[in-house]
Amino acid sequence: MRKTEAVFYAETYHPIQAGSIDGTDTLPHDSAVYRAWLCSSAALYDPSGDPKLLGDPYCTLFVGRLSHLTTEDTLRQAMSKYGRVKKLRLVRHIVTGASRGYAFVEFETERGMRRAYKEAHHSLVDDYEIIVDYNRQQLMPGWIPRRLGGGFGGKKESGQLRFGGRERPFRAPIRIPYDDLKKLGIPPIPEGRYMSRHQDPSPPRRKRSSVDREEGTRRRSVDREVNIRKSNPVDKDDRFHKRPMDGDYHSSKRSSDESAQHHRSRSSRDREEGTHRKSSDREESMPKSSHVDKEESFRKRSMDREDHTFKRSAVETEEFHRSRRSVDTEKRSHKRSSRDRDDRSHKRHKSRHRERSTSYDRS
């Protein structure tokens, strides 16, 4: 990337610098820039004086170039794709109530804000291409809004273009008048931080105090120790007793690794000694015998095993035949009893028929 094609973005706002295409102008070129410069030098604008500015500025986005027909529900639905929206304020006209074409969206987390800052830029909402930027009113030092001659907006036809923002970054200057910029108090050009137009400038991050950093480091170290303890339950006791109280992750990790290694080496050593001791005791307790005696004992064991299996098979065969004989006997007895029952019923029927016939003849 050649330097003539490089760009850079403003980190602090200065009205005269914002009115220049390369950030090197030393005189205001229109009345609006002059008005913003007077307001900035006299400290007439208070960025925190707006009572409607509520919420966390590090989780808030500015959304511009909205359609005048876009409603709060439509914008909330479009921004909910990047994170959970906590609060949304669509700026409207104080008299007519019509939309002014821009809004402020506050997300619940800073991660959601940064995701929307990166992905929602130049997206479509109600067929309008929107722009997304971070909350410069509260996070950019020296900010002057558009209604006082500042901002990063403006149209080319009116000649009130502003540079240094996300949409119109500064171009790399050919010659930098350091002395003139220093006399007027204009921030110098950032050397060595030029970017491409396709790169996204990073929004400012939340400044944390030393106490917050220490608490975050301690919390992360405790979380790592808990995860290590959960993954290795065998070494739980050793890690718990040898855990440092100062929250230093490296020392705690080193001590836990050493304790785990010591426990493994000690347990393996104890197992080896126990196995060796058991084998030696078994050898001492067993009587010494020759090779022939060993063969004879092996042959006896094999013969005993064969006899046992033969006896077991014989017993099982005998039980099978006995059960089969009992089943056959039950079947035969059942058939005999059913046949005898039929014969008795037939004889009884014949005798009754004979008695009826004789009684008829007598009558």
C-alpha positions in Angstrom: 0.0 0.0 0.0 1.4 3.3 -1.1 1.3 6.2 1.3 -0.7 8.4 -1.1 -3.5 5.8 -0.9 -3.3 5.4 2.9 -5.8 7.0 5.3 -6.0 7.7 9.0 -8.8 8.4 11.5 -9.1 11.1 14.1 -8.8 10.1 17.7 -9.6 13.5 19.1 -11.8 16.1 17.5 -10.6 19.5 16.3 -13.0 21.6 14.1 -10.2 23.1 11.9 -8.6 19.7 11.4 -12.0 18.1 10.7 -12.7 20.7 7.9 -9.5 19.6 6.1 -9.2 16.7 3.6 -5.8 15.7 4.9 -5.9 17.2 8.4 -3.2 19.9 7.7 -5.3 23.1 7.3 -4.6 25.8 9.8 -7.5 28.2 8.9 -11.2 27.6 8.8 -12.5 27.5 5.3 -16.2 28.3 6.1 -18.3 30.0 8.7 -19.5 26.7 10.2 -15.9 25.6 11.0 -15.2 29.0 12.5 -18.3 28.8 14.7 -17.3 25.3 15.9 -13.8 26.5 16.6 -15.1 29.4 18.7 -17.4 27.0 20.6 -14.5 24.6 21.2 -12.0 27.3 22.3 -14.6 28.9 24.7 -15.8 25.5 26.0 -19.4 26.4 25.3 -20.4 22.8 24.7 -20.8 20.2 27.4 -21.0 16.6 25.9 -22.5 15.2 29.2 -25.2 18.0 29.5 -27.8 16.2 27.5 -30.4 14.6 29.9 -31.5 12.1 27.3 -28.0 10.5 27.2 -28.6 7.5 29.5 -26.9 4.2 29.6 -23.4 2.9 29.0 -21.6 4.8 26.2 -19.3 1.8 25.5 -22.3 -0.3 24.6 -24.1 2.4 22.5 -24.0 2.8 18.7 -25.0 5.7 16.5 -27.1 4.7 13.5 -27.5 7.3 10.7 -29.0 7.7 7.3 -32.2 6.0 8.3 -35.4 6.2 6.3 -37.9 8.7 7.7 -40.5 5.9 7.7 -38.4 3.5 9.9 -39.9 2.9 13.3 -38.5 1.8 16.6 -39.7 -1.8 16.1 -38.1 -2.1 12.7 -34.8 -0.8 13.9 -34.9 -3.0 17.0 -35.5 -6.0 14.9 -32.6 -5.2 12.5 -30.2 -4.6 15.4 -31.2 -7.6 17.4 -29.3 -9.8 14.9 -26.0 -8.7 16.4 -26.9 -8.8 20.1 -29.6 -8.2 22.7 -30.8 -4.6 22.5 -31.2 -3.0 25.9 -32.5 0.4 24.9 -33.2 2.3 21.6 -33.9 6.0 21.0 -35.0 7.2 17.6 -34.4 10.9 17.5 -37.6 12.8 16.4 -38.5 16.4 15.7 -39.6 18.1 18.9 -42.6 19.8 17.2 -43.8 17.5 14.5 -42.6 14.2 15.9 -41.2 13.1 12.6 -38.0 11.0 12.5 -34.7 12.9 12.1 -33.1 10.0 10.3 -30.7 8.8 13.1 -30.9 6.8 16.3 -28.9 5.6 19.3 -29.0 1.9 20.1 -27.7 0.5 23.4 -26.7 -3.2 23.7 -26.6 -5.2 26.8 -22.9 -6.2 26.3 -19.9 -4.5 24.7 -19.4 -7.6 22.5 -22.8 -7.1 20.9 -22.0 -3.4 20.2 -18.6 -4.2 18.6 -20.2 -6.9 16.4 -22.9 -4.5 15.2 -20.2 -1.8 14.6 -18.4 -4.2 12.3 -21.2 -6.0 10.5 -24.1 -3.5 10.4 -22.2 -0.8 8.7 -23.6 -0.2 5.2 -26.4 -2.7 5.7 -30.0 -2.2 4.5 -32.9 -1.2 6.7 -36.2 -0.4 4.9 -34.2 -0.3 1.6 -31.9 2.4 3.0 -28.2 1.9 3.4 -27.3 2.9 7.0 -24.0 3.9 8.6 -23.0 2.8 12.1 -20.5 4.5 14.4 -19.6 4.5 18.0 -21.0 7.1 20.5 -18.5 9.9 19.7 -20.4 12.5 21.7 -19.4 10.8 24.9 -16.2 8.9 23.9 -14.4 11.3 21.6 -12.4 14.1 23.3 -13.2 17.6 22.0 -16.4 16.6 20.2 -18.5 19.4 18.7 -22.0 18.3 17.3 -23.2 19.2 13.8 -25.7 21.8 15.0 -22.7 23.9 16.3 -20.7 23.6 13.1 -18.8 20.3 13.9 -19.5 16.7 13.4 -18.4 14.5 10.5 -21.4 15.1 8.2 -22.1 17.7 5.6 -22.8 17.6 1.8 -20.5 18.2 -1.0 -22.8 20.8 -2.6 -22.7 23.1 0.4 -19.0 22.7 0.8 -19.4 21.7 4.5 -17.7 18.3 4.3 -16.0 17.0 7.5 -13.2 14.5 7.6 -11.6 12.1 10.1 -14.6 9.9 10.7 -15.4 6.4 9.6 -17.1 7.5 6.4 -14.5 10.1 5.4 -11.1 9.5 6.8 -8.2 11.8 6.4 -6.0 11.3 3.3 -2.3 10.9 3.7 -0.8 14.4 3.4 1.9 15.3 1.0 3.5 17.9 3.3 2.8 18.2 7.0 3.3 21.7 8.6 4.2 20.6 12.1 5.1 24.1 13.3 1.8 25.7 12.2 -0.2 22.8 13.7 1.7 23.1 17.0 1.1 26.9 17.2 -2.7 26.5 16.8 -2.9 23.5 19.1 -4.1 21.2 16.4 -3.3 17.5 17.0 -0.3 16.3 14.9 -0.8 13.8 12.1 -0.3 10.2 13.5 2.8 8.9 11.8 3.1 5.2 11.3 -0.6 4.4 11.9 -1.9 4.7 8.4 -4.5 2.2 7.3 -6.3 1.1 4.1 -9.8 2.2 3.3 -11.0 -1.4 3.6 -10.0 -1.7 7.2 -12.4 -0.9 10.1 -11.1 1.5 12.7 -11.5 0.1 16.2 -13.8 2.0 18.6 -12.3 3.1 22.0 -12.2 0.5 24.7 -13.2 0.9 28.3 -10.4 2.2 30.5 -10.0 0.0 33.6 -8.2 0.9 36.7 -5.4 -1.1 38.3 -7.9 -2.5 40.9 -10.2 -3.8 38.1 -7.3 -5.3 36.2 -6.1 -7.1 39.3 -9.6 -8.4 40.0 -10.0 -9.6 36.5 -6.6 -11.3 36.6 -7.5 -13.0 39.9 -10.9 -14.0 38.6 -9.3 -15.6 35.5 -6.7 -17.4 37.5 -9.4 -18.8 39.8 -11.5 -19.9 36.8 -8.5 -21.7 35.3 -7.7 -23.5 38.5 -11.3 -24.6 38.8 -11.3 -25.9 35.2 -8.0 -27.8 35.8 -9.4 -29.3 39.0 -12.5 -30.5 37.2 -10.5 -32.0 34.4 -8.1 -33.9 36.8 -10.2 -35.1 39.8 -7.3 -37.4 40.9 -5.1 -34.4 41.8 -7.9 -32.4 43.4 -6.7 -32.6 47.0 -3.1 -31.8 46.1 -4.0 -28.8 44.0 -6.4 -27.5 46.7 -3.9 -27.7 49.4 -1.1 -26.3 47.3 -3.1 -23.5 45.7 -1.5 -20.1 46.2 -3.6 -17.5 47.8 -2.3 -14.5 45.9 -4.0 -15.6 42.7 -0.9 -15.8 40.5 -1.8 -18.2 37.7 1.7 -19.2 36.7 2.9 -20.1 40.1 -0.3 -22.0 40.8 -0.1 -23.9 37.5 3.6 -24.7 38.2 2.9 -26.0 41.7 -0.1 -28.1 40.5 1.9 -29.7 37.7 4.7 -30.5 40.2 2.3 -32.0 42.7 0.6 -34.0 39.9 4.0 -35.3 38.7 5.1 -36.2 42.2 1.9 -38.0 42.9 2.1 -40.0 39.7 5.8 -40.9 40.2 5.1 -41.9 43.9 2.0 -44.0 43.0 3.9 -45.8 40.2 6.9 -46.5 42.5 4.6 -47.8 45.2 2.8 -50.1 42.8 6.1 -51.5 41.5 7.4 -52.1 45.0 4.1 -53.8 46.0 4.1 -56.1 42.9 7.8 -57.0 43.5 7.1 -57.8 47.2 4.1 -59.9 46.4 5.9 -61.9 43.8 8.9 -62.5 46.1 6.6 -63.6 49.0 4.8 -66.0 46.6 8.1 -67.5 45.5 9.2 -68.0 49.1 6.0 -69.6 50.2 5.9 -72.1 47.3 8.1 -75.2 47.8 11.0 -75.6 45.4 10.4 -78.4 42.9 12.2 -79.7 39.8 11.2 -79.6 36.2 9.8 -83.2 36.3 7.6 -82.5 39.3 6.2 -79.5 37.6 5.3 -81.6 34.5 3.7 -84.2 36.7 1.6 -81.6 38.6 0.5 -80.1 35.3 -0.5 -83.5 34.0 -2.5 -84.3 37.1 -4.3 -81.0 37.0 -5.2 -81.6 33.3 -6.5 -85.1 34.1 -8.5 -83.8 37.0 -10.0 -81.1 34.8 -11.0 -83.7 32.2 -12.5 -86.1 34.8 -14.5 -83.2 36.2 -15.8 -82.2 32.8 -16.7 -85.8 32.0 -18.6 -86.2 35.3 -20.3 -83.0 34.7 -21.4 -84.0 31.2 -22.6 -87.4 32.5 -24.6 -85.8 35.2 -26.2 -83.3 32.8 -27.0 -86.2 30.4 -28.7 -88.2 33.1 -30.7 -85.2 34.3 -31.8 -84.6 30.7 -33.0 -88.2 30.2 -34.8 -88.2 33.6 -36.6 -85.0 32.8 -37.6 -86.5 29.4 -38.9 -89.7 30.9 -40.9 -87.8 33.4 -42.5 -85.7 30.5 -43.3 -88.9 28.5 -44.8 -90.5 31.6 -47.0 -87.5 32.2 -48.2 -87.5 28.6 -49.0 -91.2 28.7 -50.9 -90.9 31.9 -52.9 -88.0 30.6 -53.8 -90.0 27.4 -54.8 -93.0 29.5 -57.0 -91.0 31.8 -58.7 -89.2 28.9 -59.4 -92.6 27.2 -60.8 -94.2 30.4 -63.0 -91.2 30.9 -64.4 -91.5 27.4 -65.1 -95.3 27.9 -66.9 -94.7 31.2 -69.1 -92.0 29.7 -69.9 -94.3 26.7 -70.9 -97.2 29.0 -73.0 -95.0 31.1 -74.8 -93.7 28.0 -75.5 -97.3 26.8 -76.9 -98.4 30.2 -79.2 -95.5 30.3 -80.5 -96.2 26.8 -81.1 -99.8 27.7 -83.0 -98.9 30.8 -85.2 -96.5 28.9 -86.0 -99.2 26.2 -87.0 -101.9 28.8 -89.2 -99.5 30.7 -91.0 -98.6 27.4 -91.6 -102.3 26.6 -93.1 -103.0 30.0 -95.5 -100.2 29.6 
